[in-house]
Amino acid sequence: MSAYRQYETSDEPDHLAYARRLLDTGETERSSQLHFNSKTPASVPNVLARQAARRLGVRGDRPLRFFSRLPTVMEYALLLGTVFVVGRRFLGETAACLATAACALDPNLVANSAVATVDTPYALATLLTLGAVLWLGERVTLARALALGAALGLAFAVKFTAFLLLPGVLVVPWLVPALRARLVSRRLPAAAITAALAALVVVAAAYRFHDVGVELNDVGWRWPAMARLAARVPHLRLPVPADFATGFDVLAVAVDKDYPVVLLGRHFPRGVWYYFAVAWALKTPVLLLAATLFGLARAAAAPGLRSHPAVVLLAANLALTLAYFSFLFTAQVGLRFVLMCVPLAALVAAAGLAPLVQTPRARRWLAVVALTAVAENALYVGNHLAFTSAAVWPKREVFRLLTNANVDWGQNDDKIAGWLEEAGLSAAPFDPLHALAGDNVFELNHLAGVGKFRQHQWLREHASPRAHFGHTHLWFRLDAATYDRMLEEDRAGEAAAGVCAGAVPAGTIADGAPAVFPELGRTDGIVLCLTAPTRLDLGLFGDEGTIVLGAADQPLRDQPLVRPGQQSWYRLDRGTSALAAFWATGFRGRWRVRGGEATLATRRVAVQRGTVEAE
């Protein structure tokens, strides 16, 4: 249902475009197009399904989008089956049933299995790899080594995060006595070579063997470490496709920057260590969360499970993955990045809970857990990406806790116009630059401050939405007093002392006067010195092009663009106030003045290090 109803999410087009280009042209290059930085051949089945649907006569955006998502839905089914098979073989049938049920009831797996992205396929590849390690640990054979290599190669072909699996393949088994004893075999060297070759072949095949074996100096490296290596050994040949290696290279540079991470109403430029723990707690059905935590605690406390090979391997990979994404990963914009942890946690918790299921009382409690989880999921059928648990209430206030792909990933963008029309709000300003008097509708991420955290900060701190639409859009109504207070406290012009010295007179601004600006780049701007005989409100209406208008003392990155159809209002005190205009591209608009007229003088300025400085 979610695969059919949800609109195209933010990064689905890039996943499909990369896979489509690979199919059509064989091209795998990514470094010159950063929107392909983390894309892999894993989306090829999605493209093939869409193409097959077209050949069968399927037409229309929604049906075609549904067919492009069906491979991910099927991969979800395979994941559930793999959870059961791995659980039954290594933890017992009771644990397998519990873990499979927990994964089937997890709304995050459901949500990300309903879109054409790679998080669910990677969760599947992760579990296949760890299951293959355990299988090889039972008896070392070349066939089992081949399976391990193929699974690991699949994981790398799906997502670059697969490097986190290497300790689980190469190190952890030797730290578990039961596994180590079985791995010590004269067949181990041959098995290791077989696994490595299988992994390399699968990765190369996924990239159609494109540029396998190229020399390091033939690749334009971005990451300083790789550039230095290429300088020292320029003729060393890559054993993998060049554009598989450049995926790691581009990401090593791309993740070393600030991302718009907003959690619990706070902005974290480079993420925060508890991001994924909080997101998991808020996006998991309440009793399912409690049962999982209880099961994990029991597994940690049980001596027999602390040394159990499967529990140790799964728990070690779970801990390593969470540690990396919590402490070293900065692009924390959705729980989907650690989706592979859900099956691992479910299996370990199931191992802890399995002994309890023998009692009727425990079985009744588990039935209550399952039924309440079903009920919580049912409220989000067709919109699982927006899921938050019953502990999060009221739902119209979710933006104060979670943002981005945790709630709003663009899945309702095609529905909001109809919802607003039904509610009689079709004429309300949609995502205004700032709240206006009367009705306003905001996308959750814009309101919460993803991208421009200060833009709607006053509104978040002083008002509450009246309702939500699909959990992703919020409706506010500002009365005259609240709007007046917002102008007074948040939209006041800067004091003109100093910044207006030497400004050149430019005439009078009257209501309806045209607002025309020259082209302004990121490094130059204009200070507008506005002299008013009395307090007045000044508005800039955009007709075409874009411009940034804001307080001259605020960093450029904090100022939103005035786009066509938008309006930006400021309250000016009696005397001279200053605003700054910069980054104008083909802008044409109109001035609106309430309360009189203002005399304008201008002064050219430079933007240095993101702030305005007089030339």
N, C-alpha and C positions, 0 to 999 in steps of 0.2 A: 504493500500500500504506500509506504514512504517512497519507494523507488518510482512509483507512478505519479504521486501527487507533488513531491517536492520539486521546486524550480531548480534550474541549473545553479550549482553552488560556485563559489568564487574561483576555485582552481581546477574544476573539472575541465573547462575548455583547454587549459594548458596541458593537462595529462593526455587528453584525447588528441590534441594537435601534434604533440611529440610522437605519439604512437602512429598517428596517421602519416606523418612525414616519413617515419621509419618504414612503414609498409609501402608507401608509394614511391619513394626515391632511394631508400636504403640509407639515407643520411642520418647520422647520429650526433652530429656536432651540437654542442650546447653552450660553449663559452661566450659566444657573441650575443646570445639571447638569454638574458638572466631569468626570464620567466620559464626557461627550460632547465634551470640550474639543478633541480632535484628530480626531474622527470625521468622515467625509466621505461623500458619496453614492457613493463608489467601491464600497461593499459592496452596492449595490442588486442587481447580478446574482446575488450569493450568496443574497439573500433570495428573489429570483424563482425560482431553481433549487430552493430548499427548498419554496416554495409549489407549484411544478409537481410536485414529487415527491409531495407530500401529495394533490394532485388525482389523481395516477395510482395512489393507493392505497398508497404506501409508508408504513410505520409503523415505529416503534422509534427510539430516540435515535441509535443508531450509523448506521443507513442514512440517516436524515434529515441527520445531521451530515455524512455523506459527500457527499450531494447538494449541501449548502450550500457545500462546498469545491470542487466540480467546476469552477466558473467560475475559481477561482484556478489550478487545475491547467491549464486551457485557456489562461489568460493566461501561464502559464509556457511552454507550447508556443509561443505567439505570440512570447514573448520570445526563445526559441531561434531561431525563424525570423527575427526582426528582427536578431538578432546576425549571422546568416549573410548576410542581404540587405545590411545596412549594411557588413559587412566585405567582402563580395565587390565591391560597387560602388565602395568608396572605398579599400580596402586590397589587393584581389586575392583570388582564390578560395582560395589556400593559407592565407592569414591567416584568411579567413572560416571555413574548416574547422577550423583550430586553435582559434579563439576559441569556436566553437559547441561543440566537444568539451569545452573547458575549462569552459564554463558548465554543460553537461549533467552533468559529473562533480563539480561543486561542491556539497557537501552542504548548504551554507547556502541556496542557491537552492532545492534540493529541499525542505528543511525548511520554509521559509517559503512555498513554493508549495503546501503540503499543508494550509494552514489558511486560514480565512476572514478574512484581514486584508489590508492594503493595501500591504505592502512589495514584493511581486512586481509588482502592477499599476503601482506607481510606478517600479520599475526599467524596466518596459516603456515607460511614458510618457516617462521620461528619455531613453532611447535613441531613441525616435521623434522627440523634439524635436531632439536633436543631429543625427540623421540628416537631418531636414528642413532644418536650418541648412546642412548640407553640400550638400544637393540644391539649395537656393535659391542657394548659392554657385556652382553650376555655371552656372546661367542664371536671371536674375531674371524671373519671370513671376508673374502674379496667382494662377494655380493653385497654384504652389509656395508662394507666400506664404500662401495660404489653408490649405495643409497644415501649414505651420509654426505658424500661429496656432491651428489646431485641436489640434495635438499639445501646444503649450504650455498651452492651456486645459484639455486633458485632464489634464496633469500637475498643474495647480493644483486641479482638481476632485478629484484622487486624494489629494494630500498637500500640506500647507502648506510643506513643505520646498522646493517648486518655486521659491521666490524665489531659490534658489541657481542656478537655470538662467538667470536674467536676464543675468548677465555673459557667459555663453556665447552668448546670443542677440544681445545688444546691444553687447558690448565686444570679446570675443576675436576675432570675425571681422575686425575692423578692424586687429588687431595682426598678422595673418597676411598677408603680401604677396600670396600667390596668391589668397586669398579676397577681400581688399580690392579687388584689380584687377577681379575679376569682379562685385563688388557695386556698384561705381560705375556707375550706369545711370540714365537718365532715368525708368525705371519704378520706381526704388527708393521714392520717396515714396508712390506709390499702393500698392506692395507692402507697405510698412510699415503704412499705414492698414488695408489688408485683413487683415494678420496680427493687428493689435491688435483689430480688430472681431471677427474670428473667435474669438480667445481669450476676449474678453468674452462673446460669445454662448454658447460652450461652457460656461463657468463658470456663467452665468446659467441655462442650460438644466439643468445638473446639479442646481441648487437650485430648479428648477421656477419660475424667474423670481420667486421670493418676495422681496419688499421690495427690488427693484432701484430705485435712485434716491431712497431715503429720505434725509432731512437728517441731518447729523452729530449734531445735538442731540436727535434722536429715538432715539439708541442709547445705552445705559448703558455707557460705556467703563470698563474697569478699568485699562488701561495709562495711566500719567500722560501720556505723550507724546500719545496720542490724545485724552485728556480736555482737554489744553491746546489742541490743534488745534480741537476742537469748541467750546471757549470763544471762540476767536478768529474762526472762520468757522462759526458754528452752522448756517447755512442752506446750506452746501455739500452738494451731493447726491452720494451714492455711486454710481459707475458699475457696481457689482457688487452682488449680494445682500448684505443687511445681515449675515446670519449667516455668509457667507463672510468678511467683514471681521472679525466678532467672533471667528472662529477664530484669526486672528493675534493679536487683542487678548487673548484668554484665555490663549493659549500664551505670550505675552510676559510675563505675570504668573506663569503656572504653572511655567515653567522656571527662574524666579529663586528657587529654593529648594534645600534640600539633598535629595539622593536617595541611597538605599542602594546605593552603588556599591562592590562588593567585588571585588577583582582581585588575584591572586597572594597571597591570604591577608591582604590589607590593606584597610582601610576608607578610602574617599575620599569625604568628605561632598559635594564638588562636582565629582567626576570627576577624571580624570587624563589628561594629554595623550597618553599611549601606550596608552590603553585599547583602542582599535579595532585598532591594530597588533598588540598581543599577542593579542587575541581572534581576529583573522584568521589569525595564525601558528599558533595552537593548534587552529583549527577548519577547517583546509584539509589535504587529503591531502598527505603529506610531499613526494613527488616532484612533485606538481602545484604545490605552493607553490614548490619550487625552480625548476621550469621557468618559472613566472610571473615570479619575481624575475629570473631570467636573461634572459628576454625583455624585461622592463622596462629592465634595464640596457643591453641591446643597442640598444633603441629610443632610449634617452637618449644613447648614444655614437655612433650613426650619423648623420653630417651630413645625409644625405638625409631621414631620418625626423624630425630635429629641426625641419625646416621644412615637413614634409608637412602640408597643411591638416587632414586627418582626425586624424592623430596629435596635432597641437598642440591641436585643439579638444577631443578626448576627454581628453587628459592634463591640460589646463587645468581642465576641469570636475571631473576626478578629484581634482586637487590642492586646488581650492577647497572641494569637499565635505568631504574629509578634514580640511582645516584648520579648517573651521567646527565640525564635530562633535568634533574632538579638543581644540580650545582654547576654544570658546565654548558648547558644549552640555553641560549638567550631567546630564541624565537618561541616563547611559550604562549602560543596563541590558540591552543585547543588541546583538550584531553586526547584527541586522536593521535598525537605524537607518541603516546605510551599505550596505545590500544593493545599492542602485543602483550602487555602485562596482565590484561584481564583474564585470559585463559590460564596463564601461569599461576596467578593468585587463586583462581577458582580450583585448580587441581591441588595446590598445596593445602588450601582451606578444606577441601573435600577429604583429603587424607586425615586431617585432624578431626573432622566431624563424623567420619564413617563409623567408628566404634559406637557412637551414640545412637545410631539409627536402629539398633536392635530393640530398643524399648518403644512401646506404644506411645508413651508421652512424647518422646522425641519426634516420632513420626508425625504426631499431631502438630507439634510446633513447626516442623518443616513444611507441612501442608499450609499452615497459616502464612509462613514466609512466602511460599510460592503464590498463593492466592492474592496476597496484598501486592506482591510485585507485578502480577498480571494486571491488577486494578490500576496501579500507577502507570504502567505502560499503556494501558487502554486509553488513558486520557490524552495521549500524544500520538495516536495512530495516524500515520501520514505526515507527521511532523516530529519525528523522534530526535532530530538534531537539536531541537529546542528543549529537550527534556531536562527538568530539574525535579528533585524528589519532593515528596509530600512535606518534608521538613522546611522547604523553602516556601514561605507564604508571607504576604500575598504575591501572586505571580506577577502582578504589574510592577513589582519592585525588584525583580530579578536582576535588572541592569546594575544594581548597587553591589551585586556579588560576583556575577560572571558576565563575560563578554565574548566577543569574537566567535570562533567556530564552536564554542561551548553552547551557544544559544542561537546566534544569528549568523548564518553562513550564506545568506542570500536566497534561502530556500523558499521564502514567501514573497519574493519581489514581484512575481506575476499575479499575486492574489490581492495585494494590498489595495489597489484601486477599487476593486469590487467591494471589498470589506468597507472601505470608507464611504462608498456610494450608499451601501445598505445602511450605514450609520448616520447618513446625512452630513458627512464631513468631507465630501469631495472637493469643496471649495476651501478647506482649511489649508494654511501654509504647510507644505511637506518638506521636512528637513530644512527649516529656515536657518539663516546664518546665526541668528539668535532668536529667542522666543519673542513672539509678538503678542499684542493684546488680543484676547479672544482665544479661539481654538488653534492648536498646533499639533502636528503629528511628526514624530521623530523615529528614525531607525534606531534600534537599540544601541548599536555600536557607536553611532554618531553622538547620541545623547550621553553615553557612558564615558566618552572621551578617548576612544580608540583613534589614534592619529593626532587629534588636537585636544589634549586633556583639559585645557583651560577654557575651551570655547563655550561649553555649557555648564561650567562648574557652578556658577551662581544658581542656575535653575535646579541642578541636582541638590544643592544644599538648602534651597528655600521653597521648593515646590514638590508635589507628588503627582504622578499621572492619575487621571481619572479611570483609565482602563487600558488594556493592551489588546492588540490584534495579532493572533497567532503567536503570541509570546515574543515576537520580534519587532513590533512597532508599538509606540506608546503615544497616548493621547493626553495632552495637557490643555487646560483652559486657564488663562491668566486674566483675572479681573483687572480693572483699571488701576486699583491701588497697588497690586503686586507688580504690574508692568511699570508703573511710575517708580516704584522702589528699585526695580532692576536697573532702569536707566540711571537712577541716582547713584547706585552703589557699584554698578558693573560697566556702565557705558558712558562714563564721563570723559571729556577731553582732557588731555594732559596739560598741566600748567605750562605756560609759554615762556617762562623765564629762561633765557639763554638760547633756546633752540630757534627762536624767531629773530634773533639779531641779524640784521642785514637782509631780511626778507623783502622781496620785490612786490609792490602792490599789483593785484590782478583783478580788481573790480569788486562788484557786489554779487553775492549769491542770494537770489530770490527763489521763492517756491516755484518749481517747474523748470528752472534754468537748466540748460544742457550741461552735463559733466563730461568734459573731454580731456583725456590725458595722453601725453606722448607714450611711446613704447618704453617700458622700464624693465630692466632685467633683475637678476637676483642680487646684484651688487650696487644698484643705484636707485634713488627714489626722490620723492619730493615731500618736504614738510609743508603742510597746509596750516597757515596761521590765520585763525578765524576770530575776528573782533565783533562782538555783539553788544548792542546797547542795553540788552536785558537778557535774562536767561531764556534760552530757546533750545529746541530739539532739531538736529540736523540729520537728514537721511540721505543715503546714496542708493538709487535704484539702478540695477544693472539691466541694460537692454541687449548688449552683445559683448563678447569678449570677457575677459576676467581681469580683476585687479585685487590687490590686498590693500585694505584701508584699516588702520588701527592706531593705537597709541604708539608714539614714536619711541617710548622707553621700553617697549615689550619686544622680546626676540622675534625675529621673522618667522621662525618655525611655529610660534604660538598663534599666528594670525591666519584666519581662514580666508579663502578666496571669495570675493563677491562675484557671483556668476549671473548669467541672464535670468531674470525673473526674481532675483533675490534683492533684499534690502538690508542696509546696515545703518542703524540709528545710533546717534551719540547725543548726550546732553551737554550743552555748552553753558558755562556760567557767564555772567556779565563780565565784560573785559575780553582779553585775548586768550584763546585756547589753541592747542596744537594737536593736529593729527598727522599721520604719515601715510603716504601712498607709495607703493612700490610693486614691482613684478606685474606691470600692466601689459596685457597682450590684446591688442585690438579692442580696447575697452571703449564703449560708448554708453552713457547713461544719463540720469536726470537727478538733480538735487531736489529734495523736499525739505521745506523749512516750516516749522510750527512755532509761532510766537514772535515773528518779526523777520528781519533780514540780517545777514552777516557780511562783513567786509573781509575779502580774501587777500592774503599776501602769500607768496610761495618762496621756497628756498630749496635749491638742489642739495641733496645729501648723498653720502656713500653708505653702503651697508658692509660693515666689516665684522667678521666673526659672528654674523647673524644679528647684529644690532646696528642702529642708525648712528652714523657719525657725520658731523658737518664737514663739507668739503672746504 
